[in-house]
């Protein structure tokens, strides 16, 4: 995952602060050096690194410690706040205009994943109940038109394109009367291997004709520090209003792209975190830095949970939990929701406190493998066994094992997981969701 090494380095730095006896100049200097090393290793521009660390140093030395905070807590808070400011500050959202449709123009160089991201953005808006259409204006690459049509079928949205027409403005005008029927129009433009004069002219002409509300520049996390130059040139051409950084699930360092965009004043609005059509997240600097530092990202977690489980099922589950009821069917629903939310490691990063545990990837992969196997085991159980797992004795375990093709130990692990989950549910019984959350955050709820 992009910035994994940066996250590990920053967590180690915060751990050093937490374990220190007291805050002195030596600790502050060590902290600043550690942050500089971590950011430079993540491909962040040297000048930007020194501006950031100087700001941290100045605040630590000049600001008095607020009431209720220790000096160490203040130090951690300053690091967090300056890193948030470094990658963009406040979260920026795409607002719906008073008159429909919202027009978004996608720009970027060839290979950044622009067309794929266009499809992901269509999925993002359609999941929120909006009627979306894609407009294919990459007339130079026939494969782009075919790809966009395929993405349209995958996301169940309309695609306006013409594989025979070589004038992008003609394609745009041919369907202009249809656009007012939609809430969102996303325009996919051509890319190049480099920002050439003909590309600039073409994008400028499309921008003047379509007059989009948003111009989003798609940049790969592997672009590095040259992202700043790209962002500036595209901004000069068509007034870039935001950036989407793709390939955040890869091995690229990524820090250069994120920080460079922030330096140009073009906020990062989305990040691509995987290959699936759902793997596009609104970029929230506070949540992003929270994840890097092991502090979690509750907002992103709730957003993923909302996508994974519908409101009716969520209310039904809440009712059962508050009554202390829980069976294997409920466990299966939880497992299904978890799988929809993405890889277990990514989900755990969003839970406050869990990201700092630095659980081995092998352990997370093993747990994900178990979830898949447990689904097979449940498929070999009767309705009565799923509703009342207490019925499952040694003889039934042998039958379930034979039916699912899994060893007896896997079935016993599943039943053990069920009993642990049920114990937690009983502990929650009768409590309000707010009270339960506070207990979880404070560590009062523990398994015995």
Beta strands, then each sheet from edge to edge (+ up, - down):
strand 1: 102-107
strand 2: 132-136
strand 3: 158-160
strand 4: 184-188
strand 5: 214-220
strand 6: 242-246
strand 7: 268-272
strand 8: 280-282
sheet 1: 3+ 2+ 4+ 1+ 5+ 6+ 7+ 8-
end
